[in-house]
Amino acid sequence: MEVLLLIIFALGYLAIAFEHPLRVNKSATALITGVLCWTVYILYNQSPEGVALVDGQLKHHLSEIAGILFFLLGAMTVVELIDAHEGFEVITSRIRTTNKRKLFVIVGVVAFFLSAVLDNLTTAIVMVTLVRRLLSDREDKLLFCGLVVIAANAGGAWSPIGDVTTTMLWISGRITTVNIILKLILPSLVCFVVPLLVLLPRLKGNLPAAATVAPANGVSTPRERNIVFFSGLIILLLVPVFKTLTHLEPYMGILLGLGVLWLITEILHKMKNDEEKHQLSVAHALRRIDTPSVLFFFGILAAVSALQSTGMLSSFAQWMNDTIGNLDVITISFGLSSAVVDNVPLVAAAQGMYPLAESGAFMQDGYFWEFLAYCAGTGGSILIIGSAAGVAAMGLEKIDFIWYLKKISLAALLGYFAGAFVYIGMERLLHG
């Protein structure tokens, strides 16, 4: 059984990693892989006791997976609602400089901090769209997009809602909000600043005088735009507070926030005709969210949970400890692997391999979970296919894999290791 499960899982992984050459959507592969893993598992346990055991394990894991999926659905809908009201114009309309180097820094800093509040995928889409409006030179445009990918991933790593892997660790109780911000903001900042400094000298001169951000298209009024933008921003920021105060799961907080924002938009547009209201409604935003990504998360989390239930992940963790031994090397390896393999299954696998402990490196807010959040969140920047932000930028701007490898990967790798060494150094100083 174990061999068959590994073959299915490995083939699924390869199909996901080579999604673009194969031209098969990774969501389809993930769903097939996840369901097949559980199918094989239960077929090898057909006794009444075995069926009851597998069924109980599936229901247990399903409750955890559903919490993550509902949180993602809620957060993505809030962001789509802001975008439908052109709320991001509040940020983009304030960027005025024509100096390329200054603009490079501004775009990077905005992407870094915006990613912590929204998420790295949404931030990449917003900032790449902005770059496309501002720049005409192809090479400059690609350099800006490369920085956006690095900044969005680095910015998402230190926030519980900024990257799906950090969110997974937060929802599962491995990390807490305030602690992860305090521990990872400096390493993440270093991870962003080092590539920024490496890439900055490549830019020279100013933008053409005509280069300005295109105005909003008038779907919503400035008043509506501001109300929805700031309401959505406050809702996203208050989700960790809600969890801390009520001890309810984060998906309850984001769904409450979505309900509040839904009510706000209904009141704002109650006097408009049906056609105008439809474009700005939650129902329309729900149709625009990236549902295939949600199904991908389900499939890959289901596959990993099947391997966890069989005990294979804990055995692999023990093998890594016996063979490698050094926890720093193990964690850094997870991050480097996320440049090739999606970081979601890597973090899911790590959670299955290393159970939450009462003390030591694997306790809540322990060394391993914090370092894993950093490594998994930022390692994907090393290759364009290594993160959701990178894949989004690749699709929007048609960035070539080889171009990114030659022009951006080394800078991203230097930033990754610089941030990792900063985190390790901080821990050594704080805890000896």
C-alpha positions in Angstrom: 0.0 0.0 0.0 2.7 2.5 1.0 4.6 2.0 -2.3 1.4 2.6 -4.3 0.5 5.7 -2.3 4.0 7.1 -2.9 3.8 6.4 -6.6 0.4 8.2 -6.9 1.7 11.1 -4.8 5.0 11.4 -6.7 3.2 11.3 -10.1 0.7 14.0 -8.9 3.6 16.1 -7.7 5.4 15.9 -11.0 2.2 16.8 -12.9 1.7 19.8 -10.6 5.4 20.9 -11.0 5.2 20.6 -14.8 1.7 22.1 -15.2 2.7 24.5 -17.9 4.7 22.1 -20.2 1.9 19.5 -19.8 -0.9 22.0 -20.2 -2.9 20.3 -17.6 -4.4 22.5 -14.8 -2.8 21.6 -11.5 -6.2 21.7 -9.8 -7.4 18.7 -11.8 -4.2 16.8 -10.9 -4.4 17.7 -7.2 -8.0 16.6 -7.0 -7.3 13.2 -8.6 -4.2 12.7 -6.4 -6.0 13.6 -3.2 -9.0 11.3 -3.8 -6.9 8.4 -5.2 -4.7 8.5 -2.1 -7.7 8.1 0.2 -9.3 5.5 -2.1 -6.1 3.3 -2.0 -5.9 3.7 1.7 -9.4 2.5 2.4 -9.3 -0.3 -0.2 -6.4 -1.8 1.8 -8.4 -1.5 5.0 -11.7 -3.3 4.2 -12.3 -4.9 7.5 -15.1 -3.2 9.5 -12.6 -1.9 12.0 -10.3 -0.6 9.2 -13.2 1.1 7.3 -14.3 2.8 10.6 -10.7 3.9 11.3 -10.1 5.4 7.8 -13.5 7.1 7.8 -12.8 8.7 11.2 -9.4 9.9 10.0 -10.9 11.4 6.9 -13.6 13.3 8.8 -11.0 14.6 11.2 -8.8 15.9 8.4 -11.7 17.2 6.5 -12.7 19.6 9.4 -9.2 21.1 9.3 -9.1 21.4 5.5 -12.6 22.9 5.4 -11.5 25.6 7.9 -8.6 26.6 5.5 -10.9 26.6 2.5 -13.6 28.7 4.0 -11.0 31.2 5.2 -9.6 31.5 1.7 -13.0 31.8 0.1 -13.9 34.6 2.5 -10.7 36.5 2.1 -10.7 36.1 -1.7 -14.2 37.4 -1.9 -13.4 40.5 0.2 -10.5 41.3 -2.0 -12.5 40.8 -5.2 -15.2 43.1 -3.8 -12.6 45.8 -3.2 -11.2 45.3 -6.7 -14.7 45.5 -8.2 -15.2 48.9 -6.6 -11.7 49.9 -7.9 -10.6 50.3 -4.3 -6.9 49.7 -5.1 -7.0 53.1 -7.0 -6.6 54.6 -3.5 -3.0 53.3 -3.5 -2.1 53.3 -7.2 -3.3 56.9 -7.8 -0.8 58.3 -5.3 2.3 57.0 -7.1 3.5 60.1 -9.0 7.3 59.8 -9.4 8.9 59.4 -12.9 12.4 58.4 -11.7 12.8 54.7 -12.5 14.9 53.9 -9.4 12.6 55.8 -7.0 9.6 54.1 -8.6 11.3 50.7 -8.3 11.7 51.3 -4.5 8.1 52.5 -4.1 6.6 49.6 -6.0 8.7 47.1 -4.0 7.8 48.7 -0.6 4.1 48.9 -1.5 4.1 45.3 -2.6 5.9 44.2 0.6 3.5 45.8 3.0 0.3 45.3 0.9 1.0 41.6 0.7 1.0 41.4 4.5 -2.5 42.9 4.6 -4.0 41.1 1.6 -2.0 38.2 0.3 0.9 37.7 -2.1 -1.2 36.5 -5.0 -3.6 39.4 -4.9 -0.7 41.9 -4.4 1.2 40.5 -7.3 -1.9 40.9 -9.6 -2.5 44.5 -8.4 1.2 45.6 -8.7 1.9 43.9 -12.0 -1.2 45.6 -13.4 0.2 48.9 -12.1 3.6 48.3 -13.6 2.0 47.5 -17.0 0.3 50.9 -16.9 3.5 52.8 -16.0 6.2 51.3 -18.1 6.7 50.8 -21.8 10.2 49.4 -21.9 10.0 45.6 -21.9 13.2 44.9 -19.9 12.3 47.5 -17.2 8.8 46.1 -17.0 10.1 42.6 -16.4 12.6 43.7 -13.7 9.8 45.5 -11.9 7.6 42.4 -12.1 10.5 40.3 -10.8 10.8 42.6 -7.8 7.1 42.4 -7.2 7.2 38.6 -6.9 10.0 38.8 -4.4 8.4 41.6 -2.4 5.0 40.0 -2.4 6.3 36.7 -1.1 8.6 38.3 1.5 5.8 40.5 2.7 3.3 37.6 3.0 5.6 35.4 5.0 5.5 37.5 8.3 1.7 38.0 8.3 -0.9 35.3 9.3 -3.0 36.4 6.4 -0.3 37.3 3.9 0.6 33.8 2.5 -1.5 30.7 2.4 1.3 28.6 4.1 1.6 31.1 7.0 -2.2 31.0 7.2 -2.1 27.2 7.4 0.4 27.3 10.2 -1.7 30.0 12.0 -5.0 28.2 11.6 -3.5 24.9 12.8 -2.2 26.6 16.0 1.5 26.3 15.1 2.0 30.1 15.3 0.3 33.1 16.8 -0.3 36.5 15.2 1.8 38.9 17.3 4.7 36.5 17.6 5.0 35.7 13.9 5.0 39.4 13.1 7.7 40.2 15.6 9.9 37.3 14.7 9.7 37.4 10.9 9.3 41.0 9.9 13.1 41.7 10.0 14.2 38.5 8.2 11.4 39.1 5.6 12.5 42.7 5.2 16.1 41.6 4.6 14.9 39.0 2.1 13.2 41.8 0.1 15.9 44.6 0.5 18.9 42.5 -0.6 17.4 41.7 -4.1 16.2 45.3 -4.3 19.7 46.5 -3.9 21.1 43.9 -6.3 18.6 44.8 -9.0 18.4 48.6 -8.5 21.6 49.5 -10.5 20.2 48.0 -13.6 17.6 50.8 -13.9 18.6 54.2 -15.3 16.8 57.4 -16.3 13.2 58.5 -16.1 9.9 57.4 -17.4 8.4 59.3 -20.4 6.5 62.4 -19.3 3.2 60.9 -20.6 3.5 57.8 -18.3 0.7 58.2 -15.7 -1.6 55.8 -13.9 -4.8 55.4 -15.9 -7.8 56.8 -14.0 -10.7 54.7 -12.6 -13.3 53.8 -15.2 -16.2 55.2 -13.2 -17.9 51.9 -12.1 -18.1 53.3 -8.6 -17.9 56.8 -7.1 -14.9 58.0 -5.2 -16.9 57.9 -2.0 -18.0 54.2 -2.6 -14.5 53.3 -3.5 -13.0 54.7 -0.3 -15.7 53.2 1.9 -15.3 49.7 0.5 -11.5 49.8 0.4 -11.0 50.9 4.0 -13.9 48.7 5.3 -12.3 45.7 3.6 -8.9 46.6 4.9 -10.1 47.0 8.4 -12.0 43.6 8.2 -8.9 41.8 7.0 -6.8 43.4 9.8 -9.3 42.5 12.5 -9.5 38.8 11.7 -6.5 37.9 13.9 -8.0 40.1 16.6 -11.3 38.3 16.4 -9.5 34.9 16.8 -7.6 36.2 19.8 -10.6 37.6 21.6 -13.2 34.8 20.8 -10.9 31.7 20.3 -13.1 30.8 17.3 -11.4 29.6 14.2 -10.2 32.3 11.7 -12.7 31.3 9.1 -15.5 32.5 11.4 -13.9 35.9 11.6 -13.5 36.3 7.9 -17.0 35.1 7.2 -18.3 37.6 9.7 -16.3 40.3 8.0 -17.6 39.3 4.6 -21.2 39.5 5.9 -20.5 43.0 7.2 -19.0 44.1 3.9 -21.8 42.5 2.1 -24.3 44.6 4.2 -22.3 47.8 3.5 -22.3 47.3 -0.2 -26.0 46.5 -0.2 -26.8 49.8 1.6 -24.4 51.7 -0.7 -26.0 50.5 -3.9 -29.7 50.1 -2.9 -30.8 53.0 -5.1 -29.0 51.7 -8.2 -30.6 49.7 -11.0 -30.0 45.9 -11.1 -27.4 46.1 -13.8 -25.2 48.6 -11.9 -25.7 46.7 -8.6 -24.7 43.3 -10.2 -21.2 44.5 -11.1 -20.6 45.6 -7.5 -22.3 42.8 -5.7 -20.9 40.0 -3.6 -22.6 37.5 -5.9 -20.5 38.9 -8.8 -17.3 38.8 -6.7 -18.0 35.2 -5.8 -18.0 34.3 -9.5 -14.7 36.1 -10.0 -12.7 34.4 -7.2 -10.1 31.8 -8.2 -12.1 28.7 -7.5 -9.6 26.3 -9.2 -7.0 27.4 -6.6 -9.4 26.6 -3.8 -9.9 23.1 -5.3 -6.2 22.7 -5.7 -5.7 23.4 -2.0 -8.3 20.8 -1.2 -6.8 18.1 -3.4 -3.2 18.6 -2.2 -4.2 18.9 1.5 -6.3 15.7 1.1 -3.4 13.8 -0.4 -1.0 14.9 2.3 -3.5 14.0 5.0 -3.8 10.5 3.6 0.0 10.0 3.8 -0.1 11.4 7.4 -2.9 9.0 8.4 -0.8 6.0 7.3 2.1 7.1 9.4 4.4 7.6 6.4 5.1 11.2 7.1 6.2 10.7 10.7 8.5 7.9 9.5 10.0 10.2 6.9 10.5 12.9 9.5 12.4 10.4 11.7 14.5 9.4 8.7 15.4 13.1 8.0 16.3 13.7 11.7 18.5 10.6 11.7 20.1 11.3 8.3 20.4 15.2 8.3 20.0 15.9 12.0 20.4 19.7 11.7 17.0 21.4 12.0 18.2 24.5 10.2 19.3 22.5 7.2 16.1 20.6 7.1 14.0 23.8 7.2 16.1 25.6 4.6 15.7 22.6 2.4 11.9 22.9 2.6 12.2 26.5 1.4 14.6 25.6 -1.5 12.2 22.8 -2.5 9.3 25.3 -2.6 11.1 27.0 -5.6 10.3 23.8 -7.6 7.3 22.3 -5.8 4.3 24.2 -4.5 4.8 25.4 -0.9 1.3 24.4 0.1 1.9 20.6 0.0 5.4 21.1 1.5 4.0 22.9 4.6 1.1 20.4 4.8 3.7 17.6 4.7 5.8 19.3 7.4 2.7 19.6 9.7 2.1 15.9 9.2 5.7 15.0 9.7 6.3 17.0 12.9 3.3 17.0 15.3 2.7 20.0 17.5 4.5 19.5 20.8 4.2 20.9 24.3 7.8 22.2 24.4 10.9 22.6 22.3 11.3 23.5 18.6 7.9 22.0 17.7 5.7 23.7 20.3 3.4 26.6 19.4 5.5 29.6 18.3 8.5 27.2 18.3 11.7 27.7 16.3 10.8 25.2 13.6 7.3 26.6 12.8 8.5 30.2 12.6 11.5 29.3 10.4 9.3 27.1 8.2 6.9 30.0 7.7 9.8 32.2 6.5 11.4 29.5 4.3 8.2 28.2 2.7 6.9 31.8 2.1 10.1 33.2 0.5 11.8 30.2 -1.1 9.3 30.2 -3.9 10.7 33.5 -5.3 13.9 31.7 -6.5 12.0 30.4 -9.6 9.1 32.0 -11.3 7.0 28.9 -11.0 7.7 28.5 -7.3 4.9 30.7 -5.9 1.3 31.8 -6.7 2.6 35.4 -7.0 5.2 34.2 -9.5 2.8 32.2 -11.6 0.4 35.2 -11.7 3.1 37.5 -12.8 4.2 35.0 -15.4 0.8 34.8 -16.8 0.0 38.5 -16.8 3.3 39.7 -18.3 4.3 36.5 -20.2 7.6 36.3 -18.3 9.9 33.6 -19.7 11.1 31.0 -17.2 14.7 31.2 -18.5 14.7 35.0 -18.4 13.7 35.0 -14.7 16.3 32.3 -14.0 19.1 34.4 -15.5 18.0 37.9 -14.3 16.1 37.4 -11.0 16.8 34.0 -9.4 20.3 34.8 -8.1 19.1 38.0 -6.4 16.1 36.1 -4.9 18.4 33.3 -3.7 20.8 35.9 -2.0 17.8 37.5 -0.3 16.5 34.1 0.8 19.7 33.1 2.5 20.3 36.6 3.9 16.9 36.5 5.6 17.4 32.9 6.8 20.8 33.9 8.4 19.2 36.9 10.1 16.5 34.7 11.6 19.0 32.1 12.8 21.2 34.9 14.3 18.2 36.5 16.1 17.3 33.2 17.7 20.9 32.5 18.8 21.1 35.9 20.4 17.7 35.7 22.1 18.0 32.1 23.3 21.7 31.3 23.2 
